[in-house]
Amino acid sequence: MDGKFPLDEPSSAEPWRVFRIMAEFVEGFEALSQVPPAVAVFGSHRTRPGDEHYARAETLGRLLAEHGFSVITGAGSGVMEAANKGALEAGGVSIGLNIELPEEQRPNPYVQRLISFRHFFVRKVMFVKYSVALAILPGGYGTLDELFEVLALVQTNKIKPVPVILVGNGYWKGMLDWLRDTVLDRKYISPEDLGLFRSVDSPEEAVRLIAASYVPPH
């Protein structure tokens, strides 16, 4: 779903939405097509400086920049801010894909290149198309949405497999146990589907996996 469809918008105006959507795609493609290989970092906007996950995200952003990767986040606070901060302060490329919400989300101050979107699905395409890996830190519905959408796309061969790294074993353990002991046990997924992602405890482990898997385009 795309978010909010105004009920008072005249039906005759609906076809014009297509042109707005096209414009968002064009803007995103133009802005991101020339950036260095990027890693998307997801996690809760509610995480605050001083929290262990904020520190992990900041370290992750720094290490990715030191390995030559751009960092793409949703441009918000919390984990996103920390990852952008780490990348920017390490001299890397720090990108934010902001979403326009009823309660305005202000981009964090560490975003070097900002692109704003009205439609969630356009924004998601940009994350998937221009990321060579995804690092998922602890978060809520939005974070889980991004995680499972990418896993579904890989599972159904709609996109090429990319490293999907869950960072913070303690946070993810309950979900991983449920996937294995309930979802897999009932055969709602296959054993190989559990291999579509990895769980690690540290940013250093995450970056090692991402760097080892990256093959530059010929």
VENURWO-V178561 format. One record per backbone hydrogen bond with DSSP energy under -0.5 kcal/mol. CO is the residue of the C=O (numbers start at 1). NH is the residue of the N-H. If there is no record, write none. Layout:
# VENURWO-V178561
CO | NH
CO | NH
This chain:
# VENURWO-V178561
2 | 4
2 | 120
3 | 5
4 | 6
6 | 9
10 | 13
11 | 14
13 | 16
13 | 17
14 | 17
14 | 18
15 | 18
15 | 19
16 | 19
16 | 20
17 | 21
18 | 22
19 | 23
20 | 24
21 | 25
22 | 26
23 | 27
24 | 28
25 | 29
26 | 30
27 | 31
28 | 32
29 | 33
32 | 35
37 | 70
38 | 132
38 | 133
39 | 72
40 | 42
40 | 135
42 | 137
44 | 47
44 | 79
48 | 51
51 | 55
52 | 56
53 | 57
54 | 58
55 | 59
56 | 60
57 | 61
58 | 62
59 | 63
60 | 64
61 | 65
62 | 66
63 | 67
64 | 69
65 | 68
70 | 39
71 | 95
72 | 41
73 | 97
75 | 108
77 | 80
78 | 82
79 | 83
80 | 84
81 | 85
82 | 86
83 | 87
84 | 88
85 | 89
86 | 90
87 | 92
88 | 91
92 | 94
93 | 71
93 | 95
94 | 112
94 | 113
95 | 73
96 | 98
96 | 115
98 | 117
99 | 101
102 | 104
104 | 106
108 | 111
110 | 112
113 | 96
115 | 98
117 | 100
118 | 120
119 | 123
120 | 124
121 | 125
122 | 126
123 | 127
124 | 128
125 | 129
126 | 130
128 | 131
130 | 38
132 | 163
133 | 40
134 | 136
134 | 165
135 | 42
135 | 137
136 | 167
138 | 44
140 | 144
141 | 145
142 | 146
143 | 147
144 | 148
145 | 149
146 | 150
147 | 151
148 | 152
149 | 153
150 | 154
151 | 155
152 | 156
153 | 158
153 | 159
154 | 157
163 | 134
163 | 165
164 | 166
164 | 198
165 | 136
165 | 167
166 | 168
166 | 200
168 | 171
168 | 172
169 | 173
172 | 176
173 | 177
174 | 178
175 | 179
176 | 180
177 | 181
178 | 182
178 | 183
179 | 184
180 | 185
182 | 186
183 | 188
183 | 189
184 | 187
190 | 193
190 | 194
191 | 194
192 | 195
193 | 196
194 | 197
198 | 166
200 | 168
202 | 206
203 | 207
204 | 208
205 | 209
206 | 210
207 | 211
208 | 212
209 | 213
210 | 214
214 | 216
